């Protein structure tokens, strides 16, 4: 077990969330209060996913190497009580030689167990001898009561079509109204664009099947269950289109999906969705706009029909090799947003950063 003390960068500044994208400007612009910013886990590329366990422990499921996948590495779980200081708990998905496990979806089963879906890539050497990505490897599922001891199931998801890649999971694993678990995964389909689907598990996350296609033009997709069979999905456009997030909606428990249009600006991707305690929906996304590298946030008070304009949470990272935020809300109402960065002004190497921040209480 390793515990790391992290550099705390405390902020006293605050900034506003602007007027809604698809509605009239709000009468009052809410302010964001930054409580603390941390180099939470050092020397990892991370691509974090945050999950709150039944006892309140925050789990970060991450890729554990300081490389954009060009290294052998595992999916690890780290834990924190408050989101600032983290301890390594266990390995959810170990790698095999000349492969990695790095792409994840994570969440809780109905019994409160942590469930992780993890895929990754084969590795090979180019003419210069450097490691490069090869092919996507089949995803496995891992389940744990405490994040330390894991039961791993291989061949957990049927393979995609013959000419497509294996499924690549992303985002949160969430419960549906009927008790099944849901997640998303996408496939590469050359020479076409990517295709993302909703997956369903009826055995507490041990095995999965494809429920429905969300889009044949998107890949990394965050989902949120609004209740009563209504879902929204924030989907990253595939490689054949300019980078942005489109919002999809389903009113029949994920069976059919409709594109509602773009949310946020160009190069603000991929996204995460969170239902706040006051009922609002929070969307956080990586920001790869030059000069603004970091994380942005948007709010919706009408279940994703309209959104505030993107407002920066972090805007000083060293390059566009950053983002992939994941957020949870603490019992006191403050929010923990984790992200990855290849570097920041005070820390010029890969790390998982966390920002703890607050929004004002919503008016009713």
C-alpha positions as a LaTeX table, in Angstrom:
\begin{tabular}{lrrr}
\hline
Residue & $x$ (\AA) & $y$ (\AA) & $z$ (\AA) \\
\hline
Unk1 & 0.00 & 0.00 & 0.00 \\
Unk2 & 1.32 & 3.44 & $-0.89$ \\
Unk3 & 0.03 & 6.77 & 0.32 \\
Unk4 & 1.10 & 9.96 & $-1.43$ \\
Unk5 & 0.87 & 13.48 & $-0.10$ \\
Unk6 & $-0.07$ & 15.80 & $-2.92$ \\
Unk7 & 0.69 & 19.38 & $-3.68$ \\
Unk8 & $-2.30$ & 21.54 & $-2.80$ \\
Unk9 & $-2.86$ & 24.58 & $-4.96$ \\
Unk10 & $-5.51$ & 26.57 & $-3.14$ \\
Unk11 & $-7.63$ & 29.00 & $-5.11$ \\
Unk12 & $-9.52$ & 32.03 & $-3.87$ \\
Unk13 & $-10.70$ & 33.03 & $-7.33$ \\
Unk14 & $-14.13$ & 32.21 & $-8.68$ \\
Unk15 & $-15.72$ & 32.50 & $-12.10$ \\
Unk16 & $-19.21$ & 32.33 & $-13.52$ \\
Unk17 & $-21.26$ & 30.02 & $-15.61$ \\
Unk18 & $-22.63$ & 32.02 & $-18.52$ \\
Unk19 & $-25.97$ & 32.21 & $-20.23$ \\
Unk20 & $-27.72$ & 29.07 & $-21.51$ \\
Unk21 & $-26.78$ & 27.79 & $-24.95$ \\
Unk22 & $-30.32$ & 27.07 & $-26.17$ \\
Unk23 & $-32.44$ & 29.37 & $-23.99$ \\
Unk24 & $-32.66$ & 32.97 & $-22.83$ \\
Unk25 & $-29.83$ & 34.17 & $-20.56$ \\
Unk26 & $-30.38$ & 33.50 & $-16.88$ \\
Unk27 & $-31.20$ & 36.42 & $-14.61$ \\
Unk28 & $-28.22$ & 35.71 & $-12.39$ \\
Unk29 & $-24.88$ & 34.16 & $-13.31$ \\
Unk30 & $-23.86$ & 31.56 & $-10.70$ \\
Unk31 & $-20.32$ & 31.59 & $-9.38$ \\
Unk32 & $-17.92$ & 28.69 & $-8.93$ \\
Unk33 & $-15.94$ & 28.63 & $-5.68$ \\
Unk34 & $-12.67$ & 26.72 & $-5.96$ \\
Unk35 & $-11.75$ & 25.12 & $-2.64$ \\
Unk36 & $-8.57$ & 23.22 & $-3.49$ \\
Unk37 & $-6.61$ & 21.82 & $-6.40$ \\
Unk38 & $-4.26$ & 18.87 & $-6.06$ \\
Unk39 & $-1.71$ & 16.73 & $-7.86$ \\
Unk40 & $-3.60$ & 13.72 & $-6.56$ \\
Unk41 & $-1.79$ & 10.74 & $-8.13$ \\
Unk42 & 1.61 & 11.40 & $-9.66$ \\
Unk43 & 3.25 & 9.82 & $-12.69$ \\
Unk44 & 0.11 & 8.32 & $-14.27$ \\
Unk45 & $-1.88$ & 9.12 & $-17.40$ \\
Unk46 & $-4.94$ & 8.01 & $-15.41$ \\
Unk47 & $-8.00$ & 8.80 & $-17.58$ \\
Unk48 & $-9.84$ & 8.66 & $-14.24$ \\
Unk49 & $-13.26$ & 7.35 & $-13.36$ \\
Unk50 & $-14.64$ & 8.28 & $-9.92$ \\
Unk51 & $-17.09$ & 6.08 & $-8.01$ \\
Unk52 & $-18.50$ & 6.64 & $-4.52$ \\
Unk53 & $-18.69$ & 3.42 & $-2.50$ \\
Unk54 & $-21.57$ & 2.74 & $-0.07$ \\
Unk55 & $-19.38$ & 3.80 & 2.89 \\
Unk56 & $-18.56$ & 7.14 & 1.22 \\
Unk57 & $-15.07$ & 6.20 & 0.05 \\
Unk58 & $-14.19$ & 7.74 & $-3.31$ \\
Unk59 & $-12.55$ & 5.30 & $-5.74$ \\
Unk60 & $-10.50$ & 6.47 & $-8.72$ \\
Unk61 & $-10.12$ & 3.79 & $-11.39$ \\
Unk62 & $-7.11$ & 4.71 & $-13.53$ \\
Unk63 & $-4.44$ & 3.65 & $-16.03$ \\
Unk64 & $-1.29$ & 3.46 & $-13.93$ \\
Unk65 & 1.49 & 4.51 & $-16.32$ \\
Unk66 & 2.81 & 7.96 & $-17.42$ \\
Unk67 & 2.15 & 7.43 & $-21.11$ \\
Unk68 & $-0.70$ & 7.85 & $-23.55$ \\
Unk69 & $-0.99$ & 4.08 & $-23.69$ \\
Unk70 & 2.46 & 3.41 & $-25.15$ \\
Unk71 & 3.54 & 1.30 & $-22.17$ \\
Unk72 & 2.56 & $-1.94$ & $-20.51$ \\
Unk73 & 0.28 & $-1.09$ & $-17.62$ \\
Unk74 & $-2.69$ & $-1.99$ & $-15.46$ \\
Unk75 & $-6.01$ & $-0.60$ & $-14.35$ \\
Unk76 & $-5.58$ & 0.34 & $-10.68$ \\
Unk77 & $-7.99$ & 1.56 & $-8.01$ \\
Unk78 & $-7.02$ & 4.33 & $-5.60$ \\
Unk79 & $-9.15$ & 5.53 & $-2.70$ \\
Unk80 & $-9.72$ & 8.79 & $-0.87$ \\
Unk81 & $-12.04$ & 10.05 & 1.85 \\
Unk82 & $-12.23$ & 13.63 & 0.61 \\
Unk83 & $-10.75$ & 13.72 & $-2.92$ \\
Unk84 & $-7.46$ & 15.41 & $-2.09$ \\
Unk85 & $-5.15$ & 12.66 & $-0.79$ \\
Unk86 & $-5.17$ & 9.17 & $-2.27$ \\
Unk87 & $-3.98$ & 5.64 & $-1.39$ \\
Unk88 & $-3.44$ & 2.80 & $-3.83$ \\
Unk89 & $-5.93$ & 0.02 & $-3.05$ \\
Unk90 & $-5.54$ & $-2.68$ & $-5.72$ \\
Unk91 & $-5.26$ & $-3.79$ & $-9.35$ \\
Unk92 & $-8.62$ & $-4.25$ & $-11.04$ \\
Unk93 & $-7.29$ & $-5.42$ & $-14.41$ \\
Unk94 & $-3.67$ & $-6.61$ & $-14.72$ \\
Unk95 & $-1.91$ & $-6.56$ & $-18.07$ \\
Unk96 & $-0.20$ & $-9.34$ & $-20.00$ \\
Unk97 & 3.26 & $-8.98$ & $-21.63$ \\
Unk98 & 3.31 & $-6.54$ & $-24.56$ \\
Unk99 & $-0.25$ & $-5.45$ & $-23.76$ \\
Unk100 & $-1.94$ & $-2.95$ & $-21.51$ \\
Unk101 & $-5.26$ & $-2.48$ & $-19.77$ \\
Unk102 & $-6.20$ & 1.20 & $-19.98$ \\
Unk103 & $-9.76$ & 1.83 & $-21.22$ \\
Unk104 & $-12.34$ & 1.56 & $-18.44$ \\
Unk105 & $-15.93$ & 1.93 & $-17.37$ \\
Unk106 & $-16.69$ & 1.67 & $-13.65$ \\
Unk107 & $-19.59$ & 1.79 & $-11.21$ \\
Unk108 & $-21.52$ & $-0.08$ & $-8.52$ \\
Unk109 & $-23.65$ & $-3.21$ & $-8.65$ \\
Unk110 & $-26.97$ & $-3.30$ & $-6.81$ \\
Unk111 & $-25.15$ & $-5.08$ & $-3.97$ \\
Unk112 & $-22.66$ & $-2.22$ & $-3.66$ \\
Unk113 & $-19.73$ & $-4.03$ & $-5.26$ \\
Unk114 & $-17.33$ & $-2.13$ & $-7.49$ \\
Unk115 & $-17.61$ & $-3.24$ & $-11.13$ \\
Unk116 & $-14.98$ & $-2.42$ & $-13.76$ \\
Unk117 & $-14.96$ & $-3.17$ & $-17.49$ \\
Unk118 & $-11.45$ & $-2.87$ & $-18.91$ \\
Unk119 & $-10.03$ & $-3.24$ & $-22.39$ \\
Unk120 & $-6.66$ & $-2.18$ & $-23.75$ \\
Unk121 & $-4.23$ & $-2.68$ & $-26.57$ \\
Unk122 & $-1.51$ & $-4.93$ & $-27.85$ \\
Unk123 & 1.84 & $-3.20$ & $-28.16$ \\
Unk124 & 4.46 & $-3.47$ & $-30.88$ \\
Unk125 & 7.68 & $-1.72$ & $-31.80$ \\
Unk126 & 8.07 & 0.63 & $-34.73$ \\
Unk127 & 11.19 & 0.88 & $-36.89$ \\
Unk128 & 12.82 & 3.12 & $-34.29$ \\
Unk129 & 12.16 & 0.59 & $-31.55$ \\
Unk130 & 9.50 & 2.64 & $-29.78$ \\
Unk131 & 6.35 & 1.02 & $-28.47$ \\
Unk132 & 3.18 & 1.86 & $-30.39$ \\
Unk133 & $-0.41$ & 0.69 & $-30.16$ \\
Unk134 & $-1.43$ & $-2.43$ & $-32.05$ \\
Unk135 & $-4.95$ & $-3.86$ & $-31.79$ \\
Unk136 & $-7.70$ & $-3.53$ & $-29.21$ \\
Unk137 & $-7.84$ & $-6.51$ & $-26.84$ \\
Unk138 & $-11.10$ & $-8.03$ & $-25.63$ \\
Unk139 & $-12.51$ & $-6.41$ & $-22.50$ \\
Unk140 & $-12.66$ & $-8.19$ & $-19.17$ \\
Unk141 & $-14.87$ & $-7.46$ & $-16.19$ \\
Unk142 & $-13.65$ & $-7.19$ & $-12.61$ \\
Unk143 & $-15.70$ & $-7.11$ & $-9.42$ \\
Unk144 & $-14.65$ & $-6.29$ & $-5.88$ \\
Unk145 & $-16.20$ & $-5.59$ & $-2.50$ \\
Unk146 & $-13.35$ & $-3.37$ & $-1.32$ \\
Unk147 & $-11.25$ & $-2.47$ & $-4.38$ \\
Unk148 & $-8.36$ & $-4.61$ & $-3.13$ \\
Unk149 & $-9.32$ & $-8.19$ & $-4.00$ \\
Unk150 & $-10.82$ & $-8.75$ & $-7.44$ \\
Unk151 & $-12.66$ & $-11.45$ & $-9.38$ \\
Unk152 & $-11.84$ & $-11.13$ & $-13.07$ \\
Unk153 & $-13.99$ & $-12.55$ & $-15.87$ \\
Unk154 & $-12.56$ & $-12.79$ & $-19.38$ \\
Unk155 & $-14.69$ & $-13.02$ & $-22.52$ \\
Unk156 & $-17.26$ & $-10.89$ & $-20.71$ \\
Unk157 & $-18.61$ & $-9.15$ & $-23.82$ \\
Unk158 & $-19.30$ & $-10.85$ & $-27.17$ \\
Unk159 & $-16.95$ & $-9.64$ & $-29.91$ \\
Unk160 & $-18.14$ & $-7.03$ & $-32.36$ \\
Unk161 & $-18.53$ & $-7.67$ & $-36.07$ \\
Unk162 & $-15.61$ & $-9.27$ & $-37.88$ \\
Unk163 & $-14.22$ & $-6.08$ & $-39.42$ \\
Unk164 & $-14.64$ & $-4.02$ & $-36.26$ \\
Unk165 & $-12.34$ & $-3.70$ & $-33.28$ \\
Unk166 & $-13.11$ & $-5.20$ & $-29.90$ \\
Unk167 & $-15.36$ & $-3.10$ & $-27.67$ \\
Unk168 & $-13.72$ & $-0.20$ & $-25.83$ \\
Unk169 & $-15.58$ & 0.75 & $-22.61$ \\
Unk170 & $-15.96$ & 4.30 & $-21.32$ \\
Unk171 & $-17.55$ & 6.22 & $-18.48$ \\
Unk172 & $-19.85$ & 5.25 & $-15.63$ \\
Unk173 & $-21.67$ & 1.98 & $-15.04$ \\
Unk174 & $-25.19$ & 2.87 & $-13.87$ \\
Unk175 & $-28.32$ & 1.06 & $-12.72$ \\
Unk176 & $-31.47$ & 1.11 & $-14.83$ \\
Unk177 & $-35.05$ & 1.20 & $-13.56$ \\
Unk178 & $-35.37$ & $-2.59$ & $-13.92$ \\
Unk179 & $-32.23$ & $-3.31$ & $-11.88$ \\
Unk180 & $-29.97$ & $-4.15$ & $-14.81$ \\
Unk181 & $-26.63$ & $-2.39$ & $-15.16$ \\
Unk182 & $-25.83$ & $-0.18$ & $-18.14$ \\
Unk183 & $-22.58$ & 1.06 & $-19.66$ \\
Unk184 & $-21.31$ & 2.24 & $-23.02$ \\
Unk185 & $-18.60$ & 0.90 & $-25.29$ \\
Unk186 & $-17.53$ & 1.75 & $-28.80$ \\
Unk187 & $-15.83$ & 0.01 & $-31.69$ \\
Unk188 & $-13.61$ & 1.25 & $-34.48$ \\
Unk189 & $-15.05$ & 0.37 & $-37.87$ \\
Unk190 & $-12.52$ & 1.35 & $-40.56$ \\
Unk191 & $-12.84$ & 2.95 & $-43.00$ \\
Unk192 & $-16.08$ & 4.20 & $-41.43$ \\
Unk193 & $-16.38$ & 6.23 & $-38.25$ \\
Unk194 & $-16.67$ & 4.79 & $-34.74$ \\
Unk195 & $-19.85$ & 3.23 & $-33.36$ \\
Unk196 & $-20.99$ & 3.48 & $-29.74$ \\
Unk197 & $-23.58$ & 1.25 & $-28.09$ \\
Unk198 & $-25.30$ & 0.89 & $-24.74$ \\
Unk199 & $-24.43$ & $-2.37$ & $-22.99$ \\
Unk200 & $-26.63$ & $-4.25$ & $-20.52$ \\
Unk201 & $-25.76$ & $-6.69$ & $-17.74$ \\
Unk202 & $-28.31$ & $-8.87$ & $-15.94$ \\
Unk203 & $-25.81$ & $-10.61$ & $-13.63$ \\
Unk204 & $-24.43$ & $-7.73$ & $-11.56$ \\
Unk205 & $-21.79$ & $-6.79$ & $-14.13$ \\
Unk206 & $-20.18$ & $-10.19$ & $-14.71$ \\
Unk207 & $-21.19$ & $-10.42$ & $-18.37$ \\
Unk208 & $-22.60$ & $-7.91$ & $-20.83$ \\
Unk209 & $-24.49$ & $-7.78$ & $-24.10$ \\
Unk210 & $-25.27$ & $-5.02$ & $-26.58$ \\
Unk211 & $-28.65$ & $-3.46$ & $-25.88$ \\
Unk212 & $-28.80$ & $-0.81$ & $-28.61$ \\
Unk213 & $-26.71$ & 1.32 & $-30.93$ \\
Unk214 & $-26.50$ & 4.93 & $-29.75$ \\
Unk215 & $-24.65$ & 6.31 & $-32.77$ \\
Unk216 & $-22.55$ & 5.16 & $-35.71$ \\
Unk217 & $-20.58$ & 8.44 & $-35.71$ \\
Unk218 & $-19.41$ & 8.75 & $-32.08$ \\
Unk219 & $-17.11$ & 7.00 & $-29.61$ \\
Unk220 & $-16.44$ & 7.86 & $-25.92$ \\
Unk221 & $-19.90$ & 8.41 & $-24.44$ \\
Unk222 & $-21.00$ & 9.33 & $-20.91$ \\
Unk223 & $-24.50$ & 8.32 & $-19.82$ \\
Unk224 & $-26.90$ & 9.49 & $-17.12$ \\
Unk225 & $-30.15$ & 7.86 & $-16.02$ \\
Unk226 & $-32.74$ & 10.58 & $-15.42$ \\
Unk227 & $-35.29$ & 8.11 & $-14.05$ \\
Unk228 & $-38.40$ & 6.37 & $-15.38$ \\
Unk229 & $-36.53$ & 4.97 & $-18.37$ \\
Unk230 & $-35.20$ & 8.33 & $-19.55$ \\
Unk231 & $-31.48$ & 8.61 & $-20.33$ \\
Unk232 & $-29.13$ & 11.19 & $-21.78$ \\
Unk233 & $-25.73$ & 10.51 & $-23.31$ \\
Unk234 & $-22.89$ & 12.94 & $-24.03$ \\
Unk235 & $-21.09$ & 11.43 & $-27.02$ \\
Unk236 & $-17.73$ & 12.40 & $-28.50$ \\
Unk237 & $-17.82$ & 12.74 & $-32.26$ \\
Unk238 & $-15.78$ & 10.17 & $-34.14$ \\
Unk239 & $-12.63$ & 10.76 & $-36.12$ \\
Unk240 & $-14.52$ & 11.57 & $-39.32$ \\
Unk241 & $-16.01$ & 14.77 & $-37.82$ \\
Unk242 & $-14.61$ & 17.88 & $-36.08$ \\
Unk243 & $-14.18$ & 17.19 & $-32.38$ \\
Unk244 & $-17.16$ & 18.10 & $-30.19$ \\
Unk245 & $-19.82$ & 16.59 & $-27.91$ \\
Unk246 & $-23.36$ & 15.79 & $-29.05$ \\
Unk247 & $-26.16$ & 15.03 & $-26.61$ \\
Unk248 & $-28.38$ & 12.01 & $-27.23$ \\
Unk249 & $-31.68$ & 11.18 & $-25.51$ \\
Unk250 & $-33.62$ & 7.97 & $-24.95$ \\
Unk251 & $-37.15$ & 7.83 & $-23.55$ \\
Unk252 & $-37.54$ & 4.03 & $-23.77$ \\
Unk253 & $-34.84$ & 2.82 & $-21.36$ \\
Unk254 & $-32.02$ & 2.90 & $-23.89$ \\
Unk255 & $-33.68$ & 1.03 & $-26.74$ \\
Unk256 & $-33.64$ & 3.99 & $-29.15$ \\
Unk257 & $-31.62$ & 7.20 & $-29.20$ \\
Unk258 & $-32.01$ & 10.61 & $-30.81$ \\
Unk259 & $-29.30$ & 13.22 & $-31.36$ \\
Unk260 & $-30.36$ & 16.50 & $-29.72$ \\
Unk261 & $-27.40$ & 18.49 & $-31.02$ \\
Unk262 & $-24.06$ & 19.83 & $-29.86$ \\
Unk263 & $-23.30$ & 20.72 & $-26.26$ \\
Unk264 & $-20.30$ & 22.92 & $-25.52$ \\
Unk265 & $-17.72$ & 24.21 & $-27.94$ \\
Unk266 & $-15.30$ & 22.68 & $-30.44$ \\
Unk267 & $-12.47$ & 20.60 & $-28.94$ \\
Unk268 & $-14.21$ & 20.38 & $-25.56$ \\
Unk269 & $-14.26$ & 16.60 & $-25.04$ \\
Unk270 & $-14.83$ & 13.93 & $-23.85$ \\
Unk271 & $-17.53$ & 14.53 & $-21.25$ \\
Unk272 & $-18.93$ & 13.27 & $-17.96$ \\
Unk273 & $-22.48$ & 13.65 & $-16.62$ \\
Unk274 & $-23.56$ & 13.87 & $-12.97$ \\
Unk275 & $-26.93$ & 14.44 & $-11.32$ \\
Unk276 & $-26.40$ & 16.92 & $-8.47$ \\
Unk277 & $-28.24$ & 16.68 & $-5.16$ \\
Unk278 & $-30.37$ & 19.71 & $-6.06$ \\
Unk279 & $-31.56$ & 18.03 & $-9.26$ \\
Unk280 & $-29.42$ & 19.92 & $-11.74$ \\
Unk281 & $-27.23$ & 18.05 & $-14.23$ \\
Unk282 & $-23.52$ & 18.82 & $-14.34$ \\
Unk283 & $-21.52$ & 18.20 & $-17.52$ \\
Unk284 & $-17.74$ & 18.40 & $-17.29$ \\
Unk285 & $-15.51$ & 18.03 & $-20.34$ \\
Unk286 & $-11.86$ & 18.24 & $-21.28$ \\
Unk287 & $-10.87$ & 21.47 & $-22.98$ \\
Unk288 & $-8.32$ & 21.13 & $-25.78$ \\
Unk289 & $-8.64$ & 24.67 & $-27.09$ \\
Unk290 & $-5.16$ & 26.19 & $-27.36$ \\
Unk291 & $-4.46$ & 28.58 & $-24.52$ \\
Unk292 & $-7.31$ & 27.11 & $-22.44$ \\
Unk293 & $-6.13$ & 23.52 & $-21.90$ \\
Unk294 & $-7.98$ & 21.98 & $-18.97$ \\
Unk295 & $-11.57$ & 21.24 & $-17.92$ \\
Unk296 & $-14.85$ & 23.10 & $-18.44$ \\
Unk297 & $-18.25$ & 22.76 & $-16.77$ \\
Unk298 & $-21.84$ & 23.30 & $-17.89$ \\
Unk299 & $-25.11$ & 23.13 & $-15.96$ \\
Unk300 & $-28.64$ & 22.16 & $-16.93$ \\
Unk301 & $-31.74$ & 22.79 & $-14.81$ \\
Unk302 & $-34.12$ & 21.02 & $-17.21$ \\
Unk303 & $-32.56$ & 17.56 & $-17.58$ \\
Unk304 & $-30.30$ & 18.47 & $-20.47$ \\
Unk305 & $-32.74$ & 20.40 & $-22.63$ \\
Unk306 & $-30.76$ & 23.65 & $-22.20$ \\
Unk307 & $-27.28$ & 24.29 & $-20.85$ \\
Unk308 & $-25.20$ & 27.12 & $-19.52$ \\
Unk309 & $-22.20$ & 28.00 & $-21.65$ \\
Unk310 & $-18.89$ & 26.27 & $-20.83$ \\
Unk311 & $-17.09$ & 27.78 & $-17.86$ \\
Unk312 & $-13.46$ & 26.93 & $-17.04$ \\
Unk313 & $-12.64$ & 24.87 & $-13.97$ \\
Unk314 & $-8.98$ & 24.35 & $-14.92$ \\
Unk315 & $-7.40$ & 26.32 & $-17.78$ \\
Unk316 & $-3.62$ & 26.26 & $-17.34$ \\
Unk317 & $-2.50$ & 22.77 & $-18.35$ \\
Unk318 & 0.60 & 22.37 & $-20.49$ \\
Unk319 & $-0.93$ & 20.81 & $-23.62$ \\
Unk320 & $-4.01$ & 19.30 & $-25.16$ \\
Unk321 & $-2.92$ & 15.95 & $-23.70$ \\
Unk322 & $-5.36$ & 16.50 & $-20.84$ \\
Unk323 & $-8.93$ & 16.29 & $-19.65$ \\
Unk324 & $-11.13$ & 13.18 & $-19.36$ \\
Unk325 & $-12.86$ & 14.56 & $-16.25$ \\
Unk326 & $-15.00$ & 12.57 & $-13.86$ \\
Unk327 & $-16.97$ & 14.19 & $-11.04$ \\
Unk328 & $-18.70$ & 13.17 & $-7.80$ \\
Unk329 & $-20.53$ & 15.22 & $-5.19$ \\
Unk330 & $-19.55$ & 15.01 & $-1.53$ \\
Unk331 & $-22.10$ & 14.94 & 1.32 \\
Unk332 & $-21.44$ & 18.64 & 2.03 \\
Unk333 & $-22.46$ & 19.53 & $-1.53$ \\
Unk334 & $-18.97$ & 20.26 & $-2.81$ \\
Unk335 & $-17.82$ & 18.56 & $-6.01$ \\
Unk336 & $-14.65$ & 16.60 & $-6.71$ \\
Unk337 & $-13.59$ & 16.65 & $-10.36$ \\
Unk338 & $-10.67$ & 14.42 & $-11.35$ \\
Unk339 & $-8.82$ & 14.82 & $-14.65$ \\
Unk340 & $-5.50$ & 13.90 & $-16.23$ \\
Unk341 & $-2.73$ & 16.12 & $-17.50$ \\
Unk342 & 0.61 & 15.63 & $-19.20$ \\
Unk343 & 1.78 & 18.65 & $-17.22$ \\
Unk344 & 0.78 & 21.80 & $-15.37$ \\
Unk345 & 2.74 & 24.97 & $-14.52$ \\
Unk346 & 3.71 & 23.60 & $-11.11$ \\
Unk347 & 4.13 & 19.96 & $-12.11$ \\
Unk348 & 5.63 & 19.09 & $-15.48$ \\
Unk349 & 4.80 & 15.42 & $-15.80$ \\
Unk350 & 1.79 & 13.15 & $-16.14$ \\
Unk351 & $-0.57$ & 13.09 & $-13.18$ \\
Unk352 & $-4.17$ & 12.81 & $-12.07$ \\
Unk353 & $-5.31$ & 16.15 & $-10.77$ \\
Unk354 & $-8.34$ & 16.85 & $-8.63$ \\
Unk355 & $-10.27$ & 20.06 & $-8.12$ \\
Unk356 & $-12.63$ & 20.45 & $-5.17$ \\
Unk357 & $-15.18$ & 23.18 & $-5.79$ \\
Unk358 & $-18.69$ & 24.42 & $-5.03$ \\
Unk359 & $-21.68$ & 25.87 & $-6.81$ \\
Unk360 & $-24.22$ & 28.18 & $-5.17$ \\
Unk361 & $-27.47$ & 26.64 & $-3.99$ \\
Unk362 & $-29.97$ & 26.48 & $-6.83$ \\
Unk363 & $-32.96$ & 28.80 & $-6.58$ \\
Unk364 & $-36.36$ & 27.07 & $-6.46$ \\
\hline
\end{tabular}
